Amino acid sequence: MGCMNGMAEGARRLAASYNITAAEAEHRLDAFADALEEVLDTELNGTGEVYRRMAERLGLTPAEAERFMDDSQKAVESAYEEQQ
């Protein structure tokens, strides 16, 4: 499975577990990527600022944003492992 297929499968699995659409799961992942890009190489990097900004964009709490991203990583890793 290629990188994009693994990410798409991860988004699909997240959508199912969070009872949201795959498009919403991808939107949340995009919000994280945007927030990460904003704080990368700044003094805020590593302070939880990424989750705070992601949460702000999505109407979530920072803890919910962090949990979603942890689950995202697990879903992608699981998808890759199943294809090995």
C-alpha positions as CSV (number, residue, x, y, z in Angstrom):
1,M,0.0,0.0,0.0
2,G,1.4,3.4,-0.9
3,C,1.7,6.3,1.5
4,M,-1.4,8.1,0.1
5,N,-3.5,4.9,0.3
6,G,-2.4,4.3,3.8
7,M,-3.4,7.8,4.8
8,A,-6.7,7.5,3.0
9,E,-7.4,4.2,4.7
10,G,-6.5,5.8,8.0
11,A,-8.9,8.6,7.4
12,R,-11.6,6.1,6.5
13,R,-11.0,4.2,9.7
14,L,-11.1,7.3,11.8
15,A,-14.3,8.4,10.1
16,A,-15.9,5.1,11.1
17,S,-14.7,5.2,14.7
18,Y,-15.6,8.8,15.2
19,N,-18.9,8.5,13.3
20,I,-18.0,11.3,10.9
21,T,-17.5,11.3,7.1
22,A,-14.1,10.6,5.6
23,A,-14.1,14.1,4.3
24,E,-14.5,15.5,7.8
25,A,-11.7,13.2,9.0
26,E,-9.5,14.5,6.2
27,H,-10.5,18.1,7.1
28,R,-9.4,17.5,10.7
29,L,-6.1,16.1,9.5
30,D,-5.6,19.1,7.2
31,A,-6.3,21.4,10.2
32,F,-3.6,19.7,12.1
33,A,-1.1,20.0,9.2
34,D,-1.9,23.7,8.8
35,A,-1.5,24.3,12.6
36,L,1.8,22.3,12.6
37,E,3.1,24.4,9.7
38,E,2.4,27.6,11.6
39,V,4.3,26.7,14.7
40,L,7.1,24.6,13.2
41,D,10.5,26.1,13.9
42,T,9.0,28.6,16.4
43,E,9.4,28.9,20.1
44,L,5.9,27.5,20.4
45,N,6.9,24.2,18.8
46,G,6.4,21.3,21.3
47,T,4.2,23.3,23.7
48,G,0.8,21.9,22.7
49,E,0.2,25.0,20.6
50,V,-0.5,22.8,17.5
51,Y,-3.4,21.0,19.2
52,R,-4.7,24.3,20.6
53,R,-4.8,25.8,17.1
54,M,-6.2,22.7,15.5
55,A,-8.9,22.6,18.2
56,E,-9.7,26.3,17.7
57,R,-10.2,25.7,13.9
58,L,-12.5,22.7,14.5
59,G,-14.4,23.7,17.5
60,L,-12.8,20.9,19.6
61,T,-11.0,21.0,22.9
62,P,-7.2,20.7,22.7
63,A,-7.5,17.3,24.4
64,E,-10.0,16.1,21.7
65,A,-7.7,17.3,19.0
66,E,-4.7,15.5,20.5
67,R,-6.7,12.3,21.0
68,F,-7.9,12.5,17.3
69,M,-4.3,12.8,16.1
70,D,-3.2,9.9,18.3
71,D,-6.0,7.8,16.9
72,S,-5.0,8.9,13.4
73,Q,-1.5,7.6,13.8
74,K,-2.7,4.3,15.2
75,A,-5.2,3.9,12.3
76,V,-2.5,4.6,9.6
77,E,0.0,2.3,11.3
78,S,-2.7,-0.4,11.5
79,A,-3.6,0.0,7.8
80,Y,0.1,-0.3,6.8
81,E,0.7,-3.3,9.0
82,E,-2.2,-5.2,7.5
83,Q,-0.8,-4.6,4.0
84,Q,2.6,-6.0,4.9
